[in-house]
Structure formats: structure tokens, C-alpha cells
Amino acid sequence: MAQSTILASGTTAADSTNIVIAAGDSVTVGVFSASGGDYLSADFSVRQVTPGALITLGQLNSQYRSTQLNGPGTFKVSRPVLTTAFGVFLDV
């Protein structure tokens, strides 16, 4: 699998780039910090992009740092305001 950063590490609220997944494909998304052992003080939201409002599918946090997404669909991960810098990675 090829790994890329879809939201640079930071502490401000921000959204990742869109994650477009074709039918039958799956990817892994997760959160990371520079040291790897940092405590995540709030939940990241995993959301599906729709013609209307975003749909929240789940959370990434200190207990669940990654999840698998299945296509077809367009998704993004939203970072809340944090005290320690974290980013989002994508494995395809």
C-alpha cells in the first residue's frame, strides 16, 4: 500500500482533502503525531461527502487511530482544535 498525508499535522480545526474511493476498493485512514505516543485530546470525525450535508460515519481518537473505508464514495476527515499537533494519513 502507498501512504500519503491528506491533512498536515497541526492543532487548528481543518478538513482533509477529499478521499475518493471507487466501487470495490478500500483504503485505510488514520491519525498521526510526530512522536506517535501523544494523547489525542479530542475526536476526529470521519465523514461522507453527499450532495447535501456531510454525514458523520465515525470517529478517530486515542483508542481508534485508524479505520477502513469502502467504496464507492467520497469521504473526508475533520480535525477539531487540539492541544497537540496531529495529522491524517491515507493508505491505498
C-alpha positions as CSV (number, residue, x, y, z in Angstrom):
1,M,0.0,0.0,0.0
2,A,1.1,3.6,-0.7
3,Q,0.8,6.0,2.2
4,S,0.3,9.8,1.9
5,T,-0.6,12.7,4.2
6,I,-4.0,14.1,3.5
7,L,-4.0,16.6,6.3
8,A,-0.7,18.0,7.6
9,S,0.0,17.8,11.3
10,G,-1.5,20.8,13.2
11,T,-3.6,22.0,16.1
12,T,-6.2,24.1,14.3
13,A,-9.6,22.8,13.1
14,A,-9.3,21.7,9.5
15,D,-10.6,19.1,6.9
16,S,-8.5,16.6,5.0
17,T,-8.6,16.6,1.2
18,N,-11.4,14.5,-0.3
19,I,-10.9,10.8,-0.3
20,V,-12.5,9.3,-3.5
21,I,-12.9,5.6,-3.4
22,A,-14.0,3.5,-6.4
23,A,-16.6,0.7,-6.2
24,G,-15.0,-2.4,-4.8
25,D,-11.9,-0.6,-3.4
26,S,-11.0,0.1,0.2
27,V,-8.5,2.4,1.9
28,T,-7.2,2.9,5.5
29,V,-7.3,6.4,7.0
30,G,-5.7,7.3,10.4
31,V,-4.3,10.0,12.6
32,F,-0.6,10.5,13.4
33,S,1.6,12.7,15.5
34,A,5.3,13.3,15.3
35,S,6.1,11.2,18.4
36,G,3.5,8.5,17.9
37,G,2.8,8.3,21.6
38,D,0.9,11.6,22.0
39,Y,-2.5,11.6,23.6
40,L,-5.3,12.8,21.3
41,S,-7.4,15.3,23.3
42,A,-10.5,15.2,21.0
43,D,-12.1,13.1,18.3
44,F,-11.5,13.5,14.6
45,S,-14.8,13.0,12.6
46,V,-14.8,10.6,9.6
47,R,-17.5,11.9,7.2
48,Q,-19.0,11.0,3.8
49,V,-19.5,13.8,1.3
50,T,-23.0,14.0,-0.1
51,P,-25.0,16.4,-2.3
52,G,-26.3,17.9,0.9
53,A,-24.7,18.0,4.4
54,L,-21.7,15.8,5.4
55,I,-22.7,12.5,7.1
56,T,-20.6,11.6,10.1
57,L,-19.7,7.9,9.9
58,G,-17.4,7.6,12.9
59,Q,-14.6,8.9,15.0
60,L,-10.8,8.6,15.2
61,N,-9.3,9.1,18.6
62,S,-6.7,7.8,21.1
63,Q,-8.4,4.4,21.2
64,Y,-9.2,4.0,17.5
65,R,-6.4,5.7,15.5
66,S,-7.3,4.3,12.1
67,T,-10.3,2.8,10.2
68,Q,-11.0,1.3,6.8
69,L,-13.3,3.0,4.3
70,N,-15.0,1.1,1.4
71,G,-16.1,2.5,-1.9
72,P,-17.9,3.7,-3.8
73,G,-17.9,7.1,-2.1
74,T,-16.2,10.4,-1.3
75,F,-15.0,10.9,2.3
76,K,-13.0,13.4,4.4
77,V,-11.7,13.6,7.9
78,S,-12.3,16.6,10.1
79,R,-9.8,17.7,12.8
80,P,-11.0,19.6,15.8
81,V,-9.0,22.2,17.7
82,L,-6.2,20.3,19.5
83,T,-3.6,20.9,22.2
84,T,-1.0,18.6,20.4
85,A,-0.4,18.5,16.7
86,F,-1.9,15.6,14.8
87,G,-2.5,15.0,11.1
88,V,-4.3,12.4,8.9
89,F,-2.8,9.8,6.6
90,L,-4.2,7.7,3.8
91,D,-3.1,4.1,2.9
92,V,-4.3,2.9,-0.6
